[in-house]
Amino acid sequence: MNNYLSLKLKVVSFFAIILVVFLHSYNLIVKVNADHVISLNKGYGPFIQELISQGITRVAVPIFFTISGYLFFLGLKGSLPEFKKKMRKRVKTLVLPYLLWSILGILLYFVLQSLPVIQHYFTKKLISEYSVIELFETIFLNPIPYQFWFIRDLITLTILSPILFWLLRFFKIWLALFLIVIWFYNLDFIIVANEALLFFVIGGYLVLHQQGWILRHFSSKETIILSISWIAIISIKTTLVHFDFSIIATNIIHKFGILIGVLAAWGIYDFFVKRMETKESKLSILFSFTFFIFAFHEPILTILKKGFFSILGRGEMISTIIYFAAPTIAIISSIFIGYFLKKATPQFYSLLTGGR
């Protein structure tokens, strides 16, 4: 992998995780506590949140799965020892962080739920009331930091990787096209999300059959056309949702928006950061905290949203302010805490981030 692509993957991943945090900042329906549910339907606030969290930010997860698939299949020739080596590495980079953050999430909630003054803000079953089976299910399948479904699916895809490799070798682009149809029809697989499988396979396809495509620079004209098309599509989709248009139609437009948006996001890097392959940016230190932001921002973001609503009350303006303020605080806090942990306890930080 050359310097251009290596840096591009870091920068795109960092900005994609910022999008993920704003995706999770969506607050049109918030259960502040068992007796207080905040719900907004129409107005400029819901429109803004729909446009960003259900439009712009929706390219982030496909980008991450595509990059993950690309990096996993990079250099693979198909031998069993190669897959074993890749899988052993993923135990450190995926499995261990998954379990650590899942356990930390349970401990955090247990401590917070032990404080009577804030216990009523938890709308689900208390950790102290969990059975052994419920504890195991929470740790291994449904972590309290719910964003770890992404890592759970990556672990599953890693296990399935030998099968996917040979399917890609034999069916090539037809496998990806088949999965796109599955994705458009929202036909989920039991063990892995259709979105996860599709874009992981696309990443593998680029390695095995279109290596030159991911290395090409997008021209300014291509990027502008893609970006305008992307914004136009998600704006139309948001408007249709705002006026309660057909769910099937809006879903189709939504999926097209994601596909165009992924391409646009890939080209935007070349449009704005043309010289980054030759010298490191002053902001490059931030790129090393991508995984920590991913892992740390929830459930902190949810706590911030509930706290703000409890203090500030409800309303369209309040909801919009919280929508932008909570993720901003969560991102900045993640970077500062990540930086402190990395300096103070580098070995523990390495365990939490899988050596990243």
N, C-alpha and C positions, 0 to 999 in steps of 0.2 A: 504494500500500500504506500503510495507516494505521499509527500508532505501536504500537498493540496487537499487530497481526499481525507487524510487523517484529521487535519484541522477543521475541515468542513463538517465532518461528522461530529466533532466536539462542539462546534458553535451551533449547528442546527439542533443538536440534542439539548443544549442548554436553553435555547429559546423555546424549544418544544416543551420543556418541563415548566417554563413560565406559563405557557398556554394551558398546561394541565392544571396548574393551581387555579387559574382563572376559570377554567371549566368547572372545577369543584366549588367555586365561589357562588355558583348559581343559588339564589336564595328566594325564589318566588314562592316556594312552600318550605317553611321551616317550623319544626316542632320544638319550640323553645322549651316547653315542658309538657307534661301530660294534659294540662288544661289550657295551653296557649299555643295555638297553631296560627302562623302567619301565612296568608295566601294572597297573592296578587295575580290578576289576570290580564288586564288591559292597561294601556298607557305607555308613556315613553320609557319608563323604567323596565317593564317586562320586555319591550321591544329591544332595548339595548342589550339586556341580558341574553335574550334569545339569539340575537345576532352574533354575540361574542361566544357565549358558552355552548350554544347549539349550532354554531356556524363556524366562525374563524378557528376556535380552539379544537374543533373536531378532527383536524389534520394531525394533531400531535401523536395520538396513539398509533395510527397507521405508520407514521414516520418512525416511531420507536421500534415497531415490529419489523418494518422493512430493514432498518439498520441492524437489528438483532439477527435477522435471517441472513443478511449479507455477511456479517462478521462470523456467524457460525459456520456457514458453508465455504467461506474463503479458504482456499488452499486444500480443501478436501478432494481426495481422489476416489474415495469410496471404500477404503479398506477398513476392516473391523478395528484394528489398533488405533486408527485415526479417530474414529467415533468414540472409543473408550477414553482417549486422551482429552477430547473436547468435553466429554461428559464429566470426567474427573475435575476438570477446571471449573465447570459450572456448579459443582458442589460448593466450591468456595465463593464463587461470584453470585450465585442465585440461591441455593438451598440454605446455606448458613445465614445470610442476611434475612431471608424470608422468615426463618424460625426465630431469630433474635428479635426482629422488629415485631413479630406477632406476639411473642411473650412480653415484650416491653409494653405493647398496647394493652394487654390484659392487666399488667401490673399498674399502669397509669390509671386505667379506669377503676381498678379495685381501690386504689388510694383515694381518688377523687370521690368515689361513691361512698367512702367511709366518712366523709365530711357531711354532717347533717345539713349544713347551710346550703349546699349545692346539690344534694342528692336528688332533689325533685326535678333537676334539669335533665336527668337521664330518663329517657322515655321507654327504654327497653329493659329487659330483665337484668337485675343486678348480678355482677360477677360472683358475689358471695353465695348466690342461689344456684349457680351453675352445677349441673351434674358432671361427673367425670367425662361422660360421653360428649357433653356440650363443650367442655373445656378443650378436649382433643379436636372436636370439629372446628372450634374457633381458631385454635393454633394452626392446624394443618390445612383447613379448607376455606374458612371465612374469617380472616384476620380482622381485628378491630380497625387497624389502618387499611381500609377497604381497597386502597389503590394497589395493594399487593396482589390483587387478582392478576395483574399484569405479569408479575414474577411467577405466580402459580402457573399461568398459561405458558410462560416461557419454559418452565421446568417440564411441563407436559410435552411441549414441542421438541425439546431436547431429547426426550425419551423416544419420540416418534421420528426423530431426524433421519435414521437410516432408511426408513420406509419412504419418507418424503424425498430423500436424495434420489432414490432409484425411480420414483414416480416422475420426478423432474427430469431425470436423464431420459426416460422413455417418452413421456407425454409432452415435455417441454412447455411451450406457451399454452397448450390446451388445458393443462392442469390449472394454471392461473385463471384462465377464462371460465372454466367450470366453477371454480371457487368464487369468482366475481358474481356469477349468476346466483349461487347459494347465498352470498352476502346481500345481494339486492333483494332477494325474497325473504331475508331474515330467518333462514332455516339454520338454527344453531345446532352445533354438535354438543353432545352431552359432556364431553371431557375438556373441550376447549372452545372458546368463542370463535365464531366464523370470521370475525374481523382479524383476530390474532392469527389464525391459520392462513388466511388469504395473504396478508401482507408479509408474514414470515416467509411464505412460499415465494412471493414476489422478490424478496431479498435474495433468496436462494437462486431463483431464476436469473437474476442479474449477474450473479457470480458465475453460474454454469454456462449461460448462453449469451449474455449481453454485457460482458465485462467492460467494454468500451463505453457503453451508454452512461454508466454512473460516473465515469471519469471526465465526460465532456463538460465544457463550460456552456452555460446557457447564454445566448446573446441577449442584449438589452431589449431588443424587439420581442423576442420570444417570452421573456419574463414579464414585460408590460402587458402583452396580450393575455398571457395566462393569469396574471394577477387581476386584471380588469374583469376577465371572464369569471374568475373565482368569486370576487366580491359581488358581481352582478347576480350570480347564481344563488349565493347565500342570502342576498338581500331580497330576491324574489321569494325564496323559500320562507324567510322570516315573515315577510308580508302576508304570505298565504296562511301561515300558522296563526298570525295575528287575527286574521279574519275567519279562522276555523274552517279552512279549505280541506279538501279530501286528504286524509292521512296517507293513503296509498300514493297519491301524487306528490305530496310534500316529501315522503320518504325517498322516492325515486330521485327527485331534485336534490335532496340532501346527499344522497350517495354520489351523484355526479359532482356535486360541489366538493366532496372530500377528495375524489380522484384528481380533479383539476387543482384543488388546493395543495395537495401533496407536491405536484409538479411545480406549482407556483412558488411554494416555500423553498423548494430545492433551487430554483432559479434566483430567488431573491438574494440568496447568499452571494452569488456571482455578481449580482447587480450592485450590491452595496459594499461588498467586502472583497474586491478584486485582488488586493495585494496581500491578503492575510496569509497566503501560502508561502510568502517569502520572509515574513517577519511576524513574530508573536505580537498580539495586541496587548495593550496595557491592562485590558480586562480579562486576560487569559486565565488569571488565578481563579476567576469565578467559574470557569468551565469545569474545574475539578470538583465542584460541589453539586453537580447535576443530580447524582444519585442521592445525595444526602437531602436535597430539597424534595426530591420525589418521596423519600421515606419519611421525612420529618413533618411535612406540611399537613398531614392528617394523622391524628384527629385534632391537631392544634387549630387548623382552620375552622373546623366545626365549633370548637370551644369559643373561638373569637367571634364567630357569627352569632352564636347564642348569647354571649356576653354583651355584645353591642346592642342586640335587639332588646335585651332585658333592661339595659340602661337607657337607650335612646327611644324606645317605643317602636311603633310601626308607622308605615306610610310609604308612599312611593319614593319620595326624596330620601328618606332614611334608608330604605332598601337599596337604592342606587349608591349612596355613599358607602354603605357597608360592603356592597358588592366590589368596589374598588379598594377600599381601605383594608379589609380583612386579608385578602391575598397578598397585598403589598407588605403588610406587617409580617405575615407568615413567611414570605420569601426572604425578607431582610433578616428575620429572626433565625431562619434556617441557615443562612450563610454565616451569620455571626456565631451561632452555637456550633455549627460544623467546623468553623475555623478554630474556635477555642478547643474543641475536642481533639482536632487533628494535632494541635500544638501540645496540649496537656497530656493526652492519652493516645498517642499515635497507633498503638497496637489495637486498642479497643475500637478506635475509629476505623481501622483497616478491617476489623471483623464486621462492623456494622455496614460497611460499604463494599464488602467483597474484594478488598484490595484496590479499589478504584482511587 
